[in-house]
């Protein structure tokens, strides 16, 4: 099982695809990271399933 993986997500503001680095050693994560393109804050909600696969949901700061 890889502890660090990358996932492509779409910025909820500008729509650009960005690459997020996910730490799979933590099963549930909520954090904010700025978009690399438009610099607006993206809310990340990450959960890791029993097989170590990350599921990422992104939203803007008002959702």
Secondary structure, 3 states (H helix, E strand, C coil): CCCEEEEEEECCCCCCEEEEEEECCCCEEEEEEECCCCCCEEEEEEEECCCCCEEEEEEECCC
